[in-house]
Amino acid sequence: MSNNLTVTVLYFASLAEQAGIDEEILTTSHYYLNDIYSYLLDKYDFNLTQDELAVAVNHQIANWQTKVSNGDIIAFIPPVAGG
């Protein structure tokens, strides 16, 4: 029996540019948002830390200690510059 879960990860703005994709299906053994982002930070060499991002699960803003479930949709949202 596997302890992995499968989630959809959405990337926006600079994160999408750095990852080269705006969405992926991720199978992971990590259950907490901070651990998932740490894994992706290493995978894609993102230049934004958790402190610089907002994160949402299933279209609701979440905190980095949120535990995710199989089938959840995670969005990592960088700051948006405007003027």
C-alpha positions in Angstrom: 0.0 0.0 0.0 1.4 3.4 -1.0 1.5 6.4 1.2 1.6 8.7 -1.8 -1.1 11.2 -2.7 -1.8 12.8 -6.1 -2.5 16.6 -6.2 -2.9 19.1 -9.0 -0.4 22.0 -8.7 -1.1 25.4 -10.3 1.7 27.8 -11.0 1.2 31.5 -11.8 3.4 34.3 -13.1 7.1 33.9 -12.4 6.7 30.4 -11.0 5.0 29.2 -14.2 7.8 30.8 -16.2 10.5 29.1 -14.1 8.8 25.7 -14.1 8.0 25.9 -17.8 4.4 24.8 -17.1 1.4 26.3 -15.4 -0.1 23.1 -14.1 1.0 19.6 -13.2 -0.3 16.5 -11.6 2.1 15.6 -8.8 2.4 12.3 -7.0 4.2 12.9 -3.7 4.8 11.4 -0.3 4.6 14.9 1.2 1.4 15.8 2.9 2.0 19.4 4.0 2.2 22.5 1.8 5.6 23.6 3.1 7.1 20.2 2.3 5.6 20.1 -1.1 6.8 23.6 -1.9 10.3 22.7 -0.6 10.4 19.7 -3.0 9.3 21.9 -5.9 11.7 24.7 -5.0 14.5 22.2 -5.5 13.0 20.6 -8.6 12.5 23.9 -10.5 15.0 26.1 -8.7 12.3 28.7 -7.9 13.7 32.1 -6.8 10.8 32.8 -4.4 10.6 31.7 -0.8 7.5 30.6 1.1 7.4 34.0 2.8 7.0 35.7 -0.7 4.1 33.5 -1.8 0.4 33.0 -1.1 -0.8 29.5 -1.2 -4.3 28.1 -1.7 -5.9 24.7 -1.5 -9.1 24.0 -3.4 -9.5 27.8 -4.2 -9.2 28.8 -0.5 -6.2 30.7 0.9 -4.3 28.3 3.2 -1.2 28.4 5.5 2.0 26.6 4.9 1.3 24.0 7.6 -1.9 22.9 5.9 -2.2 19.1 5.3 -3.4 18.3 1.9 -5.5 15.3 0.7 -5.5 13.1 -2.4 -7.1 15.0 -5.3 -6.6 18.5 -3.8 -5.8 21.5 -6.1 -2.8 23.5 -4.8 -2.0 27.0 -6.1 1.2 28.8 -5.5 0.7 32.5 -6.0 3.6 35.0 -6.3 3.2 38.7 -5.6 1.8 40.6 -8.5 3.5 43.9 -9.5 1.3 46.6 -10.9 1.0 50.2 -11.2 
